[in-house]
Amino acid sequence: MDTLLLSRIQFGANISFHILFPTITIALGWVLLFFKLRFNATGDKKWMEAYLFWVKVFALSFAMGVVSGITMSFQFGTNWPGFMERVGNIAGPLLAYEVLTAFFLEAVFLGIMLFGASRVPNWLHTTATFLVAFGTTMSAFWILVLNSWMHTPAGYEIRDGIAFATDWVAIIFNPSMPYRLAHMLLASGLTVAFLIAGISALRMIWGDRQESVKSALRVGIILAAGLIPIQIFAGDMHGLNTLEHQPQKVAAMEGNWDTQSNVPLLLFALPDEEARENRFEIGIPNGASLILKHKADGVVPGLNDFVAEDGTPEHPPVAPVFWSFRIMVGTGMAMLALAWTGAYFLRRRGAGFMPKPMLFAFAAMAFSGWIATLAGWYTTEIGRQPWLVQGVLTTKEAVAAVPAPIVMATLVAYLVVYVALILAYMGTITYLAWKASKGEPLSTRQYPRSGEAEVIAVPGE
């Protein structure tokens, strides 16, 4: 493998590891705010107990996201110097806005959120929780602005091979940004919904029947059941936007080689790029045309339209995009089935009487949001190849002239560390759940509400 491929794999490994944690913190901050507001409104200690358990998960995820983000950003200089050389006038300010408007906000108020529940006035602690949640969302906003601009660049001009901003409003609100932002925020919401439902179900399997656990399970199931149909709609809109601006990506997602009408929706196929055809196709007649053009005889672009005169493909590698898209959709369908089934039992019997098979199913799906998110990002980012910035900068033009063995050595080191950290992260969350479910010694602390002090027991401290 050459330096280009190894550098791509290394950056893919870094961003895959990093994205797992913002995917949790973005939505979990808002769920924590909901728990806190419910406690403020009702005075029921179960909401504060839920808050105090899940704020630990938030802190752990936030720390992992910060550390992995720093590692990832270094690669702009070590592996991809051509990126900042060519488009740094646009990428640099957007990354700076993310730090100034989001990261500083999170850093300032995170300490109050984590440790101030019994040390500062209740309104200040609630405000800190809101500002941290808002900061995580703003961070996602600026990162997705840059990522969207790389897919659908706008508001710039090229002078001597360098991109210069001409319209910051057009850069920020580029054609794919609203769809990409909505899709990612909803993905974060679903990831957190299944994480909360899954860990709460695990605690109930272990015999923990506290009201805080039942309430958290109920919140996770309702949130998942409500968000999944919205995500399906947002994903469809995002797909139509991609069809307009990056048709070669959609052609790879559908495994469609020739521009034609009445294109089937392939459920299974083995794309063969050498023969430029699919093997062992299983599909729904007219399905792709119906989804993409909303009519059975709709014309869908084919991959053969994106080939250079010398026969070199000018489209992304087909098999990774084709299969990652199906993994994302398949995981989403499993989420839909489980969330709606869980909502049915929740309505009929309540969280405390959830059937044990359903509890096991939610526990097994606790980290399913990660699978869907990674598959979606692989579809999006591999689908942009061979471009790093669509129509402006190719991946090959941006890579550093680093010897391949050095890139390979650092890639192996990254992978070893990341596997260990992922296992430690998942093990720590499982341990927190087990410790809380076994009724570890409780500490009594003061948590003010509405100007008064109320003593509650905090599990797991």
C-alpha positions, 0 to 999 in steps of 0.5 A: 500500500502506498502513502496515499492509501495508508494516509487515508486509512489512518485519517479514517481510523482517527476520525472514526474513533473521534466521531463516536464521542461527539455523537454521544455528547451532542445529544446527551447534553440536552437529555441531561438538561431535560433531566435537570428541568424535570427535577426543578419542576417536580422535585422528584429525586429520580430525575436528579439521580438519572442526571448524576448517573448520566453526567458521568457518561457525558464527562467520560465521552467529552474527555475522550472526544477532546483527546481524540480531536487533538490527535486528529487535527495534527494530521492536517499538518503531518499527513495532509499539508496540501489541504491547508495550503490550498483551502486554509483561508476557509478551513482555518477560520471555520475551525477557529470559530468552532473553538471560540464559540463552542469549545471555550463555552464548554470548557468554562461551564463544564466544571460547574455542570459536573461538580457544582450541583451542590455547590452553586445556586440551582439556577446557575447549575441549570444554566451551566448545563444548558450552555454546555449542551448549547456548546456541543451543538455549536461545535457540531455546527461549525465542524459540519459547516466545514465538512459540508463546504468540502462536499458542496463548496460555495462562496469562494474564488481560486487565485493562483491555485489558492481558495479565497473566501468571497461570501462567508454567508454562502460558505456557511450556508452551502447547499448541503449544510442544512441537510448534513447538519440535521442528519447528524444531529438526529443521528446523535439523538438516536445514538443517545436514545439507544445508549440510555435505553440499552444501559437502563435495560441492562441495569433492570436485567441486573435487578435494578428497579429504581424509579430513576432507571425506569424513567431513563428507560422510558425517556430513551425509548420515547426519544428513539421512537420519535426521532427514527421516522424524522431521521428517515425523512431527513435522510431521504432529503439529504439523499436528494440533495446529494443526487443534485450535487454529487450524482456519482456518490448516489450511483455508487450507493445504488450500485447503478452502472448505466444511466437508465429508468426503472432502476431497482433498489438493490438489497444485495449485490456484489459490485465488480468494478473491473467488469463494471457490473453487479453479480448476484443482484437481489432487488425491488423493481423500480425501487431506486427510481421511486426513492430518488425520483419519486416515480417508477420510470425516473432516470437514475445516473450511472457510474459509467457516466463518470469515467475519464477518456483514458478509462480511469474512473472518476467516481468513488470506489463502489463496494465500500460505498454500496455496503456502508450505505446498506449497513446504515439503512439496515441498522436504522430499520432495526432501530425503527422496529425495536423502538416502536415495539418498545414504545408499544410495550411501554404504553401497554405495561409501563417501563417497570413491566417491560418483557425481559426479551425486550430488555435484552434487545435494548441492551444488545442495541445500546451502541447500535447508534455508533454502527449507523453513524460510522456507516453513514460517515463512510458512505459520505466521505468515501463517496466524495473520492477522488476529491478532498474538496469537491471540484477544487482539491483531490486527495492525491494533491493534498497528501504529504510525501511521507514514506509509507513505512512511517505511515504504516507504523503510526497507523498500527500504533493508533489502531492498537491504542484505539481498540484498547480505549474503546474497550476501556470506554465500553467497559467503564460504562458497563461497570458504572451501570453494574455498580449502580444496579448493585446498590453501592453505598449512597452519599447524601448531599444537598441539591437546592431546588427553587431556592430551597435545599433538598437532601437526596441519596445519590447512587454510585458515588 
